[in-house]
């Protein structure tokens, strides 16, 4: 992944962490070109790092954002209930 793209992901994640609760969709919608599998991977990497630094709330928040975004992008595996 190009370094510039990675930096853009980090900046977007920083904006998500700093924005008021409920404003996350607007932050994401402001940069649609960054909403891809690379962002989801970066969200998970940052969440893992935060969890290791005892910042559980931020880690859970980023994991939630990654999960929601992956569902919207069709990247989240859909498990159907067994019949």
Helices and strands as residue ranges (DSSP letters): H 3-18, H 24-29, G 32-34, H 37-52, H 56-72
